[in-house]
Amino acid sequence: MEATVAKHREHTLIGKVYVWSIIFEPLLFFLLASNSSTGITPNPGRILQFLVWAGLLTSWTVSRDRLRVPNPTAPMYANYSMYFLLTVIAGGIGIAMGSFDLHDRYSAENASSAIAAFIRSPAVRPLFEYFITIYYFVYFVILPRYLLNSDAAIRYFFRNFTLVFVIGLILGTLDLAAAGVGMGFIPRHLADGVMVGFRFHGLAGEPRDAFVYLMFGLAMMTLREYWARGRSLGQLWTICILFAVLMTQSASGLFGLLFAGILIIAFSIRTLSPRTLALAGVLVILLIAAVIGGVYFSPRIQTYLKAFNVLFDRLNRGGPPPAVMIGQMSNIYPMWDLWQKLREGNFIQLLLGSGLGSSSVTTNNLGGFRELANPHTQIVRVLYESGVIGLYFFVMSFAAPVRKLTEHLTPDVRRRFLFLILMLVGVFLSHRSSVPFIYLGVFIVVMQRKNAQIMEQRVTVPNGAVSVA
């Protein structure tokens, strides 16, 4: 009995550390050093993740329990398993086509330590990308099944996530007001102290990171309300979050809304329900209005659009891109290369891609950056590295579990959560982040426990007997 209690306490402790690791993961304000010196992005979330793995390894070693490996073909995981398999096939195609042949060496500034030089080297980095692809899904989607496996653990997560999210909203709003008079006090990262001006970012890092984090917060708070009270998120919460989203003035975030709108339309058409199509149409109109408003109120975004008008003419003539677009060329060169291959009749890469990590090599070969230059926009990476087929399975990795777990709920609830996950996938495709993985992992355990409770209520009759209907 004492051993059982001790083991329960041990797993409870690991579960609490796990909760804080996923809470801190997207808070890039707490970046402790540049990844050019460490090879990865060091922050409290990553440190806590190491402690979680150490705790799990110790627990498994001491208890000698049989290690349970999830079935990769299970309904919750099958699409992502297919996506990963496709990236492996695409990597083989990329090697055969020379997509990993770097024309010039990376500069020394790209890696200022031996470990960073190893992880970020042209030979190792593509393999590391495959590791990251597996790791994100295992840690953020699969582990919650084992570490958030009780009502108490779920309440602990939601309570502390809400606390941290609200603190970030308050501090971000105060910083925004202070920045309006030239006195902003929150830098984008602790490691560099760079200020971002009159743009909301809170504790999420750069404004484009904050855009994704705020949409994540909107989705997670909605899930919390359904878990605790069976209702949708209040209007005041929604208004406050959307105001902060607008004040990030993030161009990539606006593209994310466009991607989300396209996904919502695509999934709504599949249902062939007039009501669903009408609701999707209204939501898409609101998204388009948000995009137009974001462009209108952001001179920075307008500058990008003007430069974009002359960009492709310069690329066609072999000239340099406009100066304001230099920072965006890691997103543009891979798509330019893909377009050139399509003009030559090469459709293989459009369908299957050329393997994880190949987009950085292409950017360096075309732009001569001499650094690890992965696209910031995830849709570029997914399309270039795994093709249209890979993009399909990637999107379905998130949408299919949500549809499966909500299929017996009311239509309004089903639409709410499907639209939210598509919104997160849309903004993720615009700017890479771990948040859709975190949300999916929490969503699965919450919905599985919530569904079990609903089924118990349906089969239990007032006198304590069990109905077989």
C-alpha positions as CSV (number, residue, x, y, z in Angstrom):
1,M,0.0,0.0,0.0
2,E,2.8,2.4,0.9
3,A,4.5,1.7,-2.4
4,T,1.3,2.4,-4.3
5,V,0.9,5.7,-2.5
6,A,4.5,6.7,-3.1
7,K,4.2,5.8,-6.8
8,H,1.0,7.9,-7.1
9,R,2.7,10.9,-5.5
10,E,5.7,10.4,-7.8
11,H,3.5,10.5,-10.9
12,T,1.6,13.4,-9.5
13,L,4.8,15.4,-9.2
14,I,5.9,14.5,-12.7
15,G,2.5,15.5,-13.9
16,K,2.8,18.9,-12.3
17,V,6.2,19.5,-13.8
18,Y,4.8,18.4,-17.1
19,V,2.0,21.0,-16.8
20,W,4.5,23.8,-16.2
21,S,6.7,22.6,-19.1
22,I,3.8,23.0,-21.6
23,I,2.7,26.3,-20.0
24,F,6.2,27.8,-20.4
25,E,6.9,26.2,-23.8
26,P,5.3,29.0,-25.9
27,L,6.4,31.9,-23.6
28,L,9.4,33.0,-25.7
29,F,10.0,36.1,-23.5
30,F,11.9,33.7,-21.2
31,L,14.4,32.7,-23.9
32,L,17.7,32.4,-22.0
33,A,20.2,32.4,-24.8
34,S,20.5,32.4,-28.6
35,N,20.2,29.1,-30.3
36,S,23.4,29.9,-32.2
37,S,25.3,29.2,-29.0
38,T,23.3,26.2,-27.8
39,G,21.9,24.6,-31.0
40,I,18.4,24.7,-29.7
41,T,16.2,27.4,-28.1
42,P,16.8,27.3,-24.3
43,N,13.9,28.4,-22.1
44,P,12.3,27.2,-18.8
45,G,9.9,25.0,-20.7
46,R,12.7,23.0,-22.3
47,I,14.5,22.7,-19.0
48,L,11.3,21.3,-17.4
49,Q,10.8,18.9,-20.3
50,F,14.2,17.5,-19.5
51,L,13.2,17.0,-15.9
52,V,10.0,15.3,-17.0
53,W,11.9,12.8,-19.2
54,A,14.4,12.2,-16.3
55,G,11.5,11.6,-13.9
56,L,9.8,9.2,-16.3
57,L,13.0,7.3,-16.9
58,T,13.6,7.0,-13.2
59,S,10.1,5.9,-12.6
60,W,10.2,3.2,-15.3
61,T,13.6,2.0,-14.1
62,V,12.6,1.7,-10.4
63,S,9.1,0.3,-10.9
64,R,10.2,-2.0,-13.8
65,D,6.8,-1.5,-15.4
66,R,6.5,-2.6,-19.0
67,L,7.0,0.4,-21.3
68,R,3.7,0.9,-23.2
69,V,4.3,2.2,-26.8
70,P,1.2,3.8,-28.3
71,N,-0.1,2.3,-31.5
72,P,0.9,4.7,-34.4
73,T,-2.1,3.5,-36.4
74,A,-4.6,4.4,-33.7
75,P,-7.3,6.9,-34.8
76,M,-5.8,9.7,-32.8
77,Y,-2.3,9.3,-34.3
78,A,-2.8,7.6,-37.7
79,N,-2.7,10.8,-39.8
80,Y,0.4,12.1,-38.2
81,S,2.1,8.8,-38.6
82,M,1.3,8.9,-42.3
83,Y,2.6,12.5,-42.5
84,F,5.9,11.4,-40.9
85,L,6.2,8.5,-43.2
86,L,5.7,10.8,-46.2
87,T,8.5,13.1,-45.0
88,V,10.8,10.1,-44.9
89,I,9.9,9.2,-48.5
90,A,10.3,12.9,-49.5
91,G,13.7,13.0,-47.9
92,G,14.8,10.1,-50.1
93,I,13.5,11.9,-53.1
94,G,15.3,15.1,-52.0
95,I,18.6,13.3,-51.6
96,A,18.3,11.9,-55.1
97,M,17.4,15.3,-56.6
98,G,20.3,17.1,-54.8
99,S,18.0,19.1,-52.5
100,F,20.4,18.8,-49.6
101,D,23.5,19.9,-51.5
102,L,24.6,23.1,-49.9
103,H,26.7,25.3,-52.3
104,D,28.4,27.3,-49.6
105,R,29.4,26.7,-45.9
106,Y,27.6,28.3,-43.0
107,S,29.4,31.2,-41.4
108,A,31.0,30.8,-38.0
109,E,28.4,33.2,-36.5
110,N,25.7,30.6,-37.2
111,A,27.1,28.4,-34.4
112,S,29.4,29.9,-31.7
113,S,29.9,26.6,-29.8
114,A,30.8,23.0,-30.7
115,I,27.4,21.6,-29.9
116,A,25.6,24.3,-31.9
117,A,27.9,23.7,-34.8
118,F,27.1,20.0,-34.7
119,I,23.3,20.4,-34.3
120,R,23.1,23.1,-36.9
121,S,25.5,21.6,-39.5
122,P,24.1,20.8,-43.0
123,A,24.6,17.1,-42.4
124,V,23.0,16.8,-39.0
125,R,20.2,19.5,-39.1
126,P,17.9,17.6,-41.5
127,L,18.1,14.5,-39.2
128,F,17.4,16.8,-36.2
129,E,14.3,18.1,-38.0
130,Y,13.0,14.6,-38.2
131,F,13.7,14.1,-34.5
132,I,11.8,17.4,-33.7
133,T,8.9,16.2,-35.8
134,I,8.5,13.0,-33.8
135,Y,9.3,14.7,-30.5
136,Y,6.6,17.4,-30.7
137,F,3.9,14.8,-31.3
138,V,5.2,12.4,-28.6
139,Y,5.7,15.0,-25.9
140,F,2.8,17.4,-26.5
141,V,0.1,15.1,-27.9
142,I,0.8,11.6,-26.5
143,L,2.2,12.2,-23.1
144,P,-0.9,14.0,-21.7
145,R,-2.7,10.7,-21.9
146,Y,-0.4,9.4,-19.2
147,L,0.4,12.6,-17.2
148,L,-2.9,14.4,-17.3
149,N,-4.9,11.3,-16.6
150,S,-7.2,12.5,-13.8
151,D,-9.8,15.3,-13.2
152,A,-7.5,16.8,-10.6
153,A,-4.6,17.0,-13.1
154,I,-6.8,18.6,-15.7
155,R,-8.0,21.2,-13.2
156,Y,-4.4,21.9,-12.1
157,F,-3.5,22.5,-15.7
158,F,-6.4,24.9,-16.5
159,R,-6.0,26.8,-13.2
160,N,-2.4,27.5,-13.8
161,F,-2.6,28.1,-17.5
162,T,-5.4,30.7,-16.9
163,L,-3.2,32.4,-14.2
164,V,-0.2,32.7,-16.5
165,F,-2.3,33.7,-19.5
166,V,-4.0,36.5,-17.6
167,I,-0.7,37.8,-16.2
168,G,0.6,37.9,-19.8
169,L,-2.5,39.8,-21.0
170,I,-2.2,42.3,-18.2
171,L,1.5,42.9,-18.5
172,G,1.3,43.0,-22.3
173,T,-1.5,45.6,-22.1
174,L,0.5,47.8,-19.7
175,D,3.6,47.4,-21.8
176,L,1.6,48.5,-24.9
177,A,0.3,51.6,-23.2
178,A,3.9,52.4,-21.9
179,A,5.3,51.9,-25.4
180,G,2.8,54.4,-26.7
181,V,4.7,57.1,-24.9
182,G,8.1,55.6,-25.6
183,M,8.5,53.8,-22.2
184,G,7.9,50.1,-23.1
185,F,9.4,47.8,-20.5
186,I,9.0,44.2,-21.8
187,P,11.7,43.1,-24.4
188,R,10.9,40.4,-26.9
189,H,13.4,38.0,-25.1
190,L,15.4,38.1,-21.9
191,A,18.4,37.0,-23.8
192,D,18.7,40.1,-26.1
193,G,16.6,42.9,-24.5
194,V,15.3,44.1,-27.9
195,M,12.1,46.2,-27.6
196,V,9.4,45.8,-30.2
197,G,7.7,49.3,-30.1
198,F,4.0,49.9,-30.0
199,R,2.9,46.3,-30.6
200,F,1.3,43.8,-28.2
201,H,3.5,40.9,-27.4
202,G,3.2,40.2,-23.6
203,L,5.4,37.3,-22.5
204,A,5.1,35.4,-25.8
205,G,8.2,36.8,-27.5
206,E,7.9,38.7,-30.7
207,P,4.5,40.1,-31.8
208,R,4.1,37.3,-34.4
209,D,4.7,34.7,-31.6
210,A,2.1,36.6,-29.5
211,F,-0.4,36.4,-32.3
212,V,-0.2,32.6,-32.3
213,Y,-0.1,32.4,-28.5
214,L,-3.2,34.6,-28.1
215,M,-5.2,32.4,-30.6
216,F,-4.0,29.4,-28.6
217,G,-5.2,31.1,-25.4
218,L,-8.6,31.7,-27.0
219,A,-8.9,28.1,-27.9
220,M,-7.6,26.8,-24.5
221,M,-9.9,29.1,-22.5
222,T,-12.9,27.9,-24.6
223,L,-11.9,24.3,-23.8
224,R,-11.6,25.2,-20.1
225,E,-15.2,26.6,-20.1
226,Y,-16.6,23.5,-21.8
227,W,-14.7,21.3,-19.3
228,A,-15.8,23.2,-16.2
229,R,-19.2,24.5,-17.1
230,G,-20.3,23.0,-20.4
231,R,-20.6,26.4,-22.1
232,S,-18.7,28.6,-24.5
233,L,-16.3,31.4,-23.6
234,G,-17.7,34.7,-22.5
235,Q,-17.8,37.7,-24.8
236,L,-15.6,39.8,-22.5
237,W,-12.8,37.3,-22.7
238,T,-13.1,37.0,-26.4
239,I,-13.1,40.8,-26.9
240,C,-10.0,41.3,-24.7
241,I,-8.1,38.5,-26.5
242,L,-9.0,39.7,-30.0
243,F,-8.1,43.3,-29.2
244,A,-4.6,42.1,-28.1
245,V,-4.4,40.0,-31.3
246,L,-5.2,43.1,-33.4
247,M,-2.5,45.1,-31.6
248,T,0.2,42.7,-32.4
249,Q,0.1,44.1,-36.0
250,S,1.5,40.8,-37.2
251,A,1.6,40.3,-41.0
252,S,2.2,36.6,-40.6
253,G,-0.8,36.4,-38.2
254,L,-3.0,38.0,-40.8
255,F,-1.9,35.4,-43.3
256,G,-2.7,32.8,-40.7
257,L,-6.2,34.0,-40.5
258,L,-6.5,33.7,-44.3
259,F,-5.2,30.1,-44.1
260,A,-7.7,29.4,-41.3
261,G,-10.5,30.8,-43.4
262,I,-9.6,28.5,-46.3
263,L,-9.5,25.5,-44.1
264,I,-12.8,26.3,-42.5
265,I,-14.4,26.7,-45.9
266,A,-12.9,23.4,-47.1
267,F,-14.2,21.5,-44.0
268,S,-17.6,23.2,-44.1
269,I,-18.1,22.2,-47.8
270,R,-17.6,18.5,-46.8
271,T,-20.5,18.6,-44.4
272,L,-22.9,20.0,-47.1
273,S,-25.0,21.5,-44.3
274,P,-26.6,24.9,-45.1
275,R,-26.3,26.0,-41.5
276,T,-22.6,25.0,-41.3
277,L,-21.8,26.7,-44.6
278,A,-23.7,29.9,-43.5
279,L,-21.8,30.0,-40.1
280,A,-18.5,29.3,-41.9
281,G,-19.3,32.1,-44.4
282,V,-20.0,34.6,-41.6
283,L,-16.8,33.6,-39.8
284,V,-14.7,33.9,-43.0
285,I,-16.2,37.3,-43.6
286,L,-15.1,38.4,-40.1
287,L,-11.6,37.0,-40.7
288,I,-11.4,38.9,-44.0
289,A,-12.5,42.0,-42.2
290,A,-9.9,41.5,-39.5
291,V,-7.2,41.1,-42.2
292,I,-8.3,44.2,-44.0
293,G,-8.4,46.2,-40.7
294,G,-5.0,44.9,-39.8
295,V,-3.5,46.0,-43.1
296,Y,-5.2,49.4,-42.9
297,F,-4.0,50.2,-39.4
298,S,-0.5,48.9,-39.9
299,P,1.9,51.1,-42.1
300,R,4.5,48.3,-41.6
301,I,2.3,45.7,-43.4
302,Q,1.5,48.3,-46.1
303,T,5.2,48.7,-46.7
304,Y,5.6,44.9,-47.2
305,L,2.7,44.9,-49.7
306,K,4.3,47.6,-51.8
307,A,7.7,45.8,-51.8
308,F,6.0,42.6,-52.7
309,N,4.7,44.2,-55.9
310,V,8.2,44.5,-57.4
311,L,9.7,41.4,-55.7
312,F,9.0,38.8,-58.4
313,D,10.1,41.1,-61.2
314,R,13.5,41.4,-59.6
315,L,13.7,37.7,-59.0
316,N,12.9,37.0,-62.7
317,R,15.7,39.4,-63.7
318,G,18.1,37.8,-61.2
319,G,18.4,41.0,-59.2
320,P,18.4,41.5,-55.4
321,P,15.1,41.6,-53.5
322,P,13.9,44.9,-52.0
323,A,15.8,45.7,-48.8
324,V,12.6,45.6,-46.7
325,M,12.0,42.0,-47.9
326,I,15.4,40.6,-46.9
327,G,14.1,39.2,-43.6
328,Q,11.2,37.5,-45.4
329,M,13.2,35.8,-48.2
330,S,13.6,32.5,-46.2
331,N,9.8,32.3,-46.8
332,I,10.0,33.3,-50.5
333,Y,13.0,31.5,-51.9
334,P,11.6,27.9,-51.4
335,M,8.3,28.8,-53.0
336,W,10.2,30.5,-55.9
337,D,12.3,27.4,-56.4
338,L,9.1,25.3,-56.3
339,W,7.5,27.5,-58.9
340,Q,10.6,27.2,-61.2
341,K,10.4,23.4,-61.0
342,L,6.7,23.4,-61.8
343,R,7.5,25.6,-64.9
344,E,9.9,22.9,-65.9
345,G,7.2,20.2,-65.5
346,N,8.5,18.7,-62.3
347,F,5.4,17.9,-60.2
348,I,7.0,15.4,-57.9
349,Q,8.1,18.0,-55.4
350,L,4.7,19.7,-55.3
351,L,3.1,16.4,-54.5
352,L,5.6,14.8,-52.1
353,G,8.2,17.5,-51.3
354,S,12.0,17.1,-50.9
355,G,12.4,16.2,-47.2
356,L,12.6,18.0,-43.8
357,G,15.4,20.6,-43.8
358,S,15.6,21.0,-47.5
359,S,14.0,24.5,-47.5
360,S,16.9,26.0,-45.6
361,V,19.4,24.6,-48.1
362,T,17.4,26.1,-51.0
363,T,17.2,29.5,-49.3
364,N,21.0,29.5,-48.8
365,N,21.7,28.4,-52.3
366,L,19.5,31.1,-53.8
367,G,20.1,33.9,-51.3
368,G,23.6,33.1,-50.0
369,F,22.7,33.8,-46.3
370,R,25.3,31.2,-45.0
371,E,23.2,30.4,-42.0
372,L,20.4,28.0,-40.9
373,A,17.5,29.8,-42.7
374,N,14.4,27.8,-42.1
375,P,11.2,29.6,-43.3
376,H,9.3,31.3,-40.5
377,T,6.0,30.5,-42.4
378,Q,5.2,26.9,-41.7
379,I,3.1,26.4,-44.8
380,V,6.2,27.0,-46.9
381,R,8.1,24.4,-45.0
382,V,5.3,21.9,-45.2
383,L,4.6,22.4,-48.9
384,Y,8.3,22.5,-49.9
385,E,9.4,19.6,-47.7
386,S,6.4,17.2,-47.7
387,G,4.2,18.5,-50.7
388,V,0.5,18.9,-51.0
389,I,-0.1,15.3,-49.9
390,G,2.0,15.9,-46.7
391,L,0.0,19.1,-46.1
392,Y,-3.3,17.2,-46.3
393,F,-2.2,14.6,-43.7
394,F,-0.7,17.3,-41.5
395,V,-4.0,19.2,-41.3
396,M,-5.9,16.0,-40.8
397,S,-3.6,15.1,-37.9
398,F,-5.3,17.8,-35.9
399,A,-8.8,18.0,-37.5
400,A,-9.6,14.2,-37.5
401,P,-9.1,13.7,-33.7
402,V,-11.3,16.7,-32.9
403,R,-14.0,15.5,-35.3
404,K,-13.8,12.0,-33.8
405,L,-14.0,13.1,-30.2
406,T,-16.9,15.5,-30.8
407,E,-19.0,13.4,-33.2
408,H,-21.7,12.6,-30.5
409,L,-22.0,16.2,-29.2
410,T,-24.4,18.9,-30.4
411,P,-23.7,20.5,-33.8
412,D,-22.8,23.8,-32.2
413,V,-20.2,22.3,-29.9
414,R,-18.7,20.2,-32.8
415,R,-18.4,23.3,-35.0
416,R,-17.0,25.4,-32.2
417,F,-14.1,23.0,-31.6
418,L,-13.5,22.2,-35.2
419,F,-13.3,25.9,-36.2
420,L,-10.9,26.5,-33.2
421,I,-8.5,23.7,-34.2
422,L,-8.6,24.9,-37.8
423,M,-7.9,28.4,-36.6
424,L,-4.8,27.1,-34.7
425,V,-3.6,25.1,-37.6
426,G,-4.1,28.1,-39.9
427,V,-2.0,30.5,-37.7
428,F,0.6,27.6,-37.2
429,L,0.9,27.4,-41.0
430,S,1.7,31.0,-41.0
431,H,4.2,30.9,-38.1
432,R,5.7,27.8,-36.6
433,S,4.9,27.1,-33.0
434,S,4.3,24.2,-30.6
435,V,0.8,25.4,-29.6
436,P,-1.4,23.3,-31.9
437,F,0.4,20.2,-30.6
438,I,-0.1,21.3,-27.0
439,Y,-3.8,22.1,-27.6
440,L,-4.4,18.8,-29.3
441,G,-2.8,16.8,-26.5
442,V,-4.9,18.6,-23.8
443,F,-8.0,18.4,-26.0
444,I,-7.8,14.7,-26.4
445,V,-7.5,13.9,-22.6
446,V,-10.2,16.5,-21.7
447,M,-12.7,15.2,-24.3
448,Q,-12.0,11.6,-23.5
449,R,-12.8,12.1,-19.8
450,K,-15.7,14.4,-20.6
451,N,-17.2,11.9,-23.0
452,A,-16.8,9.2,-20.4
453,Q,-18.7,11.3,-17.9
454,I,-21.4,12.0,-20.5
455,M,-21.8,8.3,-21.2
456,E,-22.0,7.5,-17.5
457,Q,-24.8,10.0,-17.1
458,R,-26.7,8.6,-20.1
459,V,-26.6,5.0,-19.0
460,T,-27.4,5.5,-15.3
461,V,-31.0,5.9,-14.3
462,P,-32.2,7.7,-11.1
463,N,-32.6,4.5,-8.9
464,G,-29.0,3.6,-9.4
465,A,-29.6,0.9,-12.0
466,V,-27.9,0.9,-15.4
467,S,-29.8,1.4,-18.6
468,V,-28.9,-0.8,-21.5
469,A,-30.5,1.4,-24.1
